[in-house]
Amino acid sequence: MKVLVAEDDRISRAMLEKAIRREGFEVVGAGDGQEAWELFQEDPANIVVTDWMMPEMDGLELCRRIRSARVPHYVYIIFVSAKGEKDAVVAGLEAGADDYITKPYDPAELRVRLKAGRRIVELERRLKDQNEELRRYLEAAAEVQRSLLPKDLPQLPHVEFAARFIPSAFVSGDIYNVFRLDEEHIGFYQIDVSGHGVEAAFLSVALYQRLSPHLHSQSLLKVSMECSPYYRVSKPSEVVSILDQEFRTLFEEQGRYFTFLYGLLDLRQGELRLSRAGHTLPFLVHRGGEVECLDFGGPPLGFGLPREDGEDYVLRLSEGERLLVMSDGILEAAAPSGGIYGPERVKEVLRRYWDLPLEEVLNRLIDEARAYQGTEEFSDDVSILALQWRSS
């Protein structure tokens, strides 16, 4: 561990260097603040012991420069000065010093201060290593979560799908899926778990597993039957009702809830059945650019609130119509002035670009939301799922 000593008095500097080497440190000396700053830039020391009053650059300015520098590790700074007044001590600490010794210093006191500095630097180093390990774990978890998302969305003669997924952290509370339930039906859903990060991601993955499209004894989306075809595709409202029962006390137990939208598309005639639990309103885009928000459904799941939305919302899609479902990450993108992007701006983008390819529309929507908030990073998870119907 290296210590940089900045002291303009040659004898005092030699005594300091000798005392510090005795404690097992590597020592580099500088005759003034400017020289110390140049040495620090070449090879940042772990601990800096600096006098206050020096030519070229004093200890306060040296301290401020070190604190403003981009350094790969924490630097522990000790002021050594004849100025022992309270105001002087406060000034040194406000400049960024960690500790303060008044001349003439006691060698035992210096030893204690150096040991404290070593502990802080070593603790920061261990913490940095642990954070790096945690980052690797989170990146692995994020990769697992991304692997759950559909890699190839169904592209069928009558329907096209597109999607975007932008987590605000390594892992996300948003998740979606699109799947073929049988020859006649496509199912899709979107989930937005409250909050974001690891805890939200755990719940979203658990919900993903619960909403498996495969037929089994506990399947929500397909129910076993004794006669051919030996299954029945569940209505969206049935799926919401079962999830509501299963996660009724989630908020009481974990302080979390989630919003959910499930859709079932009949490929024969373009009939779309939807059920919504507190999720953001879906957008229906008609040919020509007219856009409407479909307002239906009940409260989020996990609160145990009464539900009165026992029937599916049903609509028949016409040629070229589009449905967009999104989490609230886009809608709540905040401008520097404090406003939010909101549904009206989303509708305006969808209206303006209604005749562009579906994938391009999603790109334009994300780009304009980023421009509105003035930054690339969203403060909340963003996921968008869209479909377009072609009757011929």
Helices and strands as residue ranges (DSSP letters): E 2-6, H 10-21, E 26-30, H 33-42, E 47-51, H 59-68, E 76-81, H 86-94, E 99-102, H 107-148, E 155-156, E 159-166, E 174-180, E 185-193, H 198-210, E 222-224, E 231-233, H 236-246, H 250-254, E 258-266, E 271-277, E 283-285, E 291-293, E 313-316, E 322-326, H 328-331, H 342-352, H 358-373, E 382-389
